[in-house]
């Protein structure tokens, strides 16, 4: 695992720090400050990137959007054909309602 900047700085002995010129120390502190700022900005951009990816992937199939708002080129998943024809199937035992006594008189 990578060491953080404070861990890296703490690894330098005080006697070594005493030998470093003041101008170099100021440069080091400025670079550390910029690094911290960039890491915070990178975390924010990663969060924003994830949100944008979710928005791009949103379609009428996985949200309450109407189909007219789907991205261009979007093709909804269609059911695969089972090979059966529509309607009653061969061998199916039908069910019918029985005629009432009044219907029998009329016919």
Backbone bond lengths (Angstrom), bond angles and torsions (degrees), N, CA, C in turn:
res aa  C-N    CA-C-N  psi(-1)  N-CA   C-N-CA  omega(-1)  CA-C   N-CA-C  phi
1 X - - - 1.436 - - 1.528 108.69 -
2 X 1.329 115.90 141.95 1.455 119.75 -178.47 1.517 111.27 -71.13
3 X 1.325 114.72 145.02 1.460 119.75 177.53 1.520 108.89 -84.02
4 X 1.328 116.39 147.45 1.455 121.09 177.37 1.518 109.47 -80.25
5 X 1.316 116.04 165.90 1.471 120.61 -178.57 1.526 111.29 -59.72
6 X 1.359 119.27 -46.51 1.480 116.99 178.11 1.531 112.87 -59.54
7 X 1.322 117.10 -35.41 1.474 119.30 178.27 1.529 110.51 -66.37
8 X 1.327 116.16 -39.14 1.463 119.98 179.32 1.522 110.96 -67.09
9 X 1.337 116.26 -40.92 1.460 119.92 179.25 1.522 110.70 -67.51
10 X 1.334 116.61 -39.24 1.463 120.27 179.95 1.525 111.51 -65.70
11 X 1.322 117.64 -23.55 1.457 120.76 -179.22 1.530 111.84 -73.55
12 X 1.332 117.08 -15.50 1.466 120.57 179.58 1.532 108.37 -85.36
13 X 1.294 115.77 130.41 1.472 120.03 -176.16 1.532 110.66 -70.52
14 X 1.344 117.03 152.74 1.481 120.32 178.55 1.529 112.88 -59.61
15 X 1.325 117.05 -32.32 1.471 119.08 179.56 1.537 110.73 -67.95
16 X 1.344 116.51 -35.29 1.468 119.94 176.56 1.527 110.51 -68.60
17 X 1.345 116.65 -39.59 1.474 120.26 178.17 1.528 110.38 -62.78
18 X 1.309 118.06 -34.87 1.463 121.86 -178.66 1.526 111.71 -66.27
19 X 1.324 117.19 -25.36 1.458 121.38 -178.39 1.535 112.75 -85.30
20 X 1.331 117.07 -14.51 1.470 120.73 -176.95 1.531 109.15 -79.45
21 X 1.339 117.76 130.29 1.470 120.70 178.90 1.541 111.31 -62.91
22 X 1.326 116.30 152.72 1.455 122.08 -177.07 1.532 111.90 -60.03
23 X 1.324 117.64 -37.95 1.473 120.40 -179.70 1.532 111.37 -63.03
24 X 1.326 116.67 -37.01 1.468 120.93 178.39 1.529 109.73 -70.27
25 X 1.331 117.80 -39.25 1.464 121.11 177.63 1.532 111.08 -61.25
26 X 1.347 115.45 -43.15 1.468 118.97 178.21 1.523 110.81 -61.78
27 X 1.329 116.77 -40.93 1.458 120.91 177.54 1.528 111.05 -62.60
28 X 1.311 117.41 -42.80 1.470 121.93 179.40 1.523 109.96 -61.72
29 X 1.347 117.06 -46.50 1.461 120.11 -179.54 1.530 111.58 -63.86
30 X 1.333 116.78 -37.61 1.473 120.33 177.94 1.525 110.15 -66.32
31 X 1.305 117.85 -41.67 1.472 120.98 179.22 1.531 111.24 -65.75
32 X 1.328 116.77 -38.27 1.464 120.57 177.36 1.529 110.02 -64.00
33 X 1.348 116.39 -42.70 1.464 120.90 178.86 1.532 110.71 -61.97
34 X 1.331 115.90 -44.79 1.474 119.79 178.74 1.533 111.51 -64.63
35 X 1.309 116.55 -38.98 1.467 120.44 179.00 1.522 110.39 -62.54
36 X 1.328 117.20 -44.40 1.467 120.63 178.49 1.529 111.06 -61.12
37 X 1.336 115.67 -43.49 1.464 120.45 179.78 1.532 110.49 -62.58
38 X 1.328 117.24 -43.85 1.467 121.33 -179.67 1.533 111.72 -65.80
39 X 1.329 116.90 -36.95 1.464 119.59 178.52 1.526 111.13 -66.23
40 X 1.350 116.91 -38.85 1.466 119.94 176.54 1.524 110.61 -64.62
41 X 1.333 116.36 -43.98 1.464 120.90 179.65 1.528 110.76 -63.79
42 X 1.324 116.81 -39.18 1.460 120.69 179.23 1.530 110.93 -64.28
43 X 1.317 117.66 -39.48 1.464 120.74 177.62 1.527 110.86 -63.65
44 X 1.342 116.69 -41.08 1.463 120.28 177.90 1.525 110.77 -64.73
45 X 1.314 116.92 -42.39 1.466 120.69 -179.72 1.525 111.66 -66.39
46 X 1.320 117.45 -35.57 1.466 120.19 177.00 1.530 110.57 -63.83
47 X 1.343 116.03 -42.24 1.465 120.37 178.22 1.525 110.21 -62.88
48 X 1.319 116.55 -45.78 1.469 120.75 179.32 1.523 110.71 -63.17
49 X 1.323 116.75 -39.26 1.467 121.56 179.22 1.530 110.70 -61.88
50 X 1.321 117.50 -42.51 1.467 120.89 178.83 1.525 110.87 -62.86
51 X 1.339 116.70 -42.08 1.460 120.35 178.68 1.523 111.01 -63.25
52 X 1.318 116.79 -41.54 1.461 120.37 179.66 1.524 111.61 -67.25
53 X 1.324 117.16 -37.32 1.466 120.19 176.93 1.523 110.83 -62.86
54 X 1.345 116.44 -39.22 1.464 120.25 177.77 1.525 110.71 -64.55
55 X 1.337 117.01 -40.05 1.456 120.23 -179.87 1.520 111.29 -66.74
56 X 1.312 117.55 -39.81 1.462 121.21 -179.56 1.522 110.36 -66.44
57 X 1.322 117.15 -35.42 1.459 121.53 -177.20 1.529 112.15 -81.17
58 X 1.342 118.09 -5.17 1.465 121.45 -176.89 1.535 109.73 -76.17
59 X 1.310 116.84 127.44 1.460 122.84 177.68 1.515 108.56 -133.69
60 X 1.325 115.91 178.55 1.463 119.22 178.14 1.528 111.42 -68.58
61 X 1.327 117.04 -17.93 1.460 120.44 -179.91 1.523 112.60 -77.03
62 X 1.353 117.53 -26.77 1.458 119.32 -176.38 1.529 113.24 -123.33
63 X 1.345 116.99 18.48 1.463 120.25 177.38 1.526 108.76 -154.11
64 X 1.320 115.88 -175.81 1.460 119.84 -179.80 1.523 111.65 -91.42
65 X 1.323 117.77 14.19 1.455 121.52 178.75 1.528 110.73 -69.29
66 X 1.332 117.05 146.92 1.462 118.79 173.83 1.534 109.76 -74.38
67 X 1.319 117.59 157.30 1.471 120.08 -179.20 1.529 113.50 -59.08
68 X 1.335 117.36 -24.88 1.465 119.24 179.98 1.527 112.43 -68.00
69 X 1.328 118.40 -16.62 1.465 122.48 179.94 1.524 112.48 -94.45
70 X 1.327 118.16 4.13 1.458 121.17 178.66 1.526 109.78 -64.53
71 X 1.327 118.33 148.91 1.463 119.80 176.85 1.527 110.49 -65.52
72 X 1.323 114.90 154.62 1.461 119.02 -179.24 1.522 110.02 -63.36
73 X 1.318 116.33 135.90 1.453 121.25 -179.94 1.516 113.74 90.15
74 X 1.336 117.08 -0.43 1.465 120.27 179.96 1.519 109.46 -72.50
75 X 1.314 116.45 130.43 1.456 121.43 176.61 1.524 107.80 -122.80
76 X 1.333 117.13 118.29 1.464 118.91 -179.22 1.522 110.85 -67.43
77 X 1.325 114.98 152.88 1.461 120.01 177.47 1.521 109.07 -69.60
78 X 1.284 115.95 128.52 1.458 121.18 178.88 1.524 108.36 -104.21
79 X 1.336 115.93 147.03 1.463 119.60 177.16 1.520 109.39 -66.57
80 X 1.303 115.57 143.80 1.460 119.43 175.12 1.518 108.79 -79.49
81 X 1.309 116.35 144.33 1.454 121.80 -179.22 1.529 110.23 -67.92
82 X 1.331 115.58 138.07 1.464 119.80 178.41 1.519 110.96 -86.54
83 X 1.323 116.96 -10.21 1.451 120.47 -179.29 1.527 112.44 92.63
84 X 1.315 118.10 -8.77 1.464 121.60 178.91 1.518 109.51 -86.86
85 X 1.329 115.43 148.43 1.455 120.17 174.39 1.521 108.53 -80.11
86 X 1.312 115.98 159.85 1.447 120.83 178.20 1.521 109.84 -71.51
87 X 1.328 116.43 152.76 1.458 121.60 176.04 1.518 112.00 94.13
88 X 1.347 114.38 -164.54 1.465 120.00 -178.76 1.520 111.64 -65.02
89 X 1.301 116.14 140.84 1.455 121.26 -177.36 1.525 110.84 -98.38
90 X 1.327 115.56 152.46 1.457 120.42 178.67 1.523 110.05 -60.52
91 X 1.326 117.26 135.96 1.451 121.43 178.37 1.515 113.07 88.74
92 X 1.310 117.82 -5.21 1.460 120.50 179.87 1.528 109.76 -77.75
93 X 1.316 115.77 130.73 1.463 119.83 177.90 1.514 107.29 -83.09
94 X 1.306 115.82 119.25 1.460 120.63 -176.61 1.519 111.54 -75.45
95 X 1.308 115.03 165.55 1.458 120.50 173.82 1.514 107.13 -130.76
96 X 1.328 115.61 137.57 1.459 120.07 -177.70 1.511 108.87 -132.26
97 X 1.326 115.09 155.55 1.449 120.28 175.26 1.517 108.33 -82.75
98 X 1.283 115.70 141.78 1.459 119.53 179.10 1.512 109.23 -79.00
99 X 1.326 115.99 144.79 1.452 120.79 178.77 1.523 109.58 -72.90
100 X 1.316 115.02 142.83 1.478 118.73 175.95 1.519 109.19 -77.95
101 X 1.306 116.49 167.52 1.471 120.30 -177.66 1.528 110.59 -65.26
102 X 1.333 120.04 -33.06 1.444 122.14 178.26 1.519 111.42 -68.19
103 X 1.324 118.17 -37.08 1.453 121.18 179.06 1.518 110.65 -66.22
104 X 1.313 118.27 -31.14 1.475 121.43 -179.75 1.541 109.12 -69.57
105 X 1.338 118.07 -34.65 1.455 120.89 -179.85 1.514 111.86 -68.81
106 X 1.277 118.44 -35.34 1.468 122.50 -176.74 1.517 110.22 -71.74
107 X 1.267 118.64 -37.03 1.475 120.86 -176.51 1.471 114.05 -79.92
